[in-house]
Amino acid sequence: MVVAACETAPPVQEMSDARQAIAVAKEAGAAEKAAIHLRAAEVYLASAEQKLSDHQYSQARYNAKQAKMKALDALKASEAHPDSSTEDPR
């Protein structure tokens, strides 16, 4: 009974986590340095939002988690390629 209740609840936390991860990745420059990963995160999030509005909570939760993972990939890729303007010119 408890498991069924979890599946029918909207994935509020997962959606929030995905949005926050995407925002952090964008702040780190992922749009320029990791555009493929960032775009994948945004696509997963858009799909999660659609599934949420269709009350398909299990699929929305899955897509939100995928969005977060792709956003974290984008963040890692952005951090692996720092701006040349922040490097010491010496």
C-alpha positions as a printed Julia matrix, in Angstrom:
90×3 Matrix{Float64}:
  0.0    0.0     0.0
  2.81   2.43    0.83
  4.67   1.67   -2.41
  1.55   2.41   -4.44
  1.17   5.73   -2.65
  4.72   6.71   -3.54
  4.14   5.97   -7.22
  0.99   8.09   -7.36
  2.55  11.13   -5.71
  3.92  13.85   -7.98
  7.74  13.89   -8.1
  8.04  17.36   -6.59
 11.52  16.91   -5.12
 12.92  15.26   -8.23
 11.6   18.09  -10.42
 13.13  20.68   -8.1
 16.47  18.85   -8.02
 16.57  18.7   -11.82
 15.79  22.41  -12.21
 18.44  23.35   -9.66
 21.07  21.14  -11.29
 20.36  22.69  -14.68
 20.61  26.2   -13.23
 23.97  25.41  -11.61
 25.28  23.9   -14.84
 24.24  27.01  -16.76
 25.98  29.25  -14.21
 29.13  27.17  -14.69
 29.06  27.86  -18.43
 27.61  24.57  -19.63
 25.78  26.29  -22.49
 29.17  26.99  -24.07
 31.33  24.19  -22.69
 28.92  21.24  -22.47
 26.0   22.13  -24.71
 25.15  18.54  -25.61
 24.8   17.45  -21.99
 22.9   20.59  -21.04
 20.49  20.2   -23.95
 19.85  16.57  -23.0
 19.07  17.69  -19.44
 16.64  20.3   -20.73
 14.92  17.78  -22.99
 14.51  15.32  -20.12
 13.15  18.09  -17.91
 10.64  19.18  -20.56
  9.53  15.58  -20.91
  9.21  15.26  -17.14
  7.08  18.4   -17.04
  4.8   16.99  -19.74
  4.5   13.64  -17.96
  3.76  15.48  -14.72
  0.93  17.42  -16.33
 -0.38  14.13  -17.77
 -0.3   12.61  -14.24
  2.22  10.01  -15.38
  4.22  10.4   -12.2
  6.45   7.36  -12.5
  7.69   8.43  -15.94
  7.95  12.06  -14.8
 10.1   10.96  -11.86
 12.36   8.92  -14.13
 12.79  11.79  -16.6
 13.46  14.28  -13.81
 16.19  12.02  -12.42
 17.68  11.69  -15.92
 17.59  15.48  -16.31
 19.49  15.89  -13.06
 22.11  13.32  -14.09
 22.63  15.0   -17.48
 22.88  18.41  -15.81
 25.54  17.05  -13.46
 27.38  15.65  -16.51
 27.22  19.14  -18.04
 28.55  20.67  -14.84
 31.45  18.23  -14.69
 32.29  18.87  -18.33
 32.18  22.63  -17.74
 34.51  22.36  -14.78
 36.91  20.23  -16.83
 37.25  23.08  -19.36
 37.91  26.27  -17.37
 37.85  29.67  -19.09
 41.18  30.76  -20.41
 40.49  34.18  -18.88
 40.73  32.68  -15.38
 44.14  31.09  -15.97
 47.29  32.78  -14.7
 49.03  34.33  -17.73
 52.5   33.86  -16.2
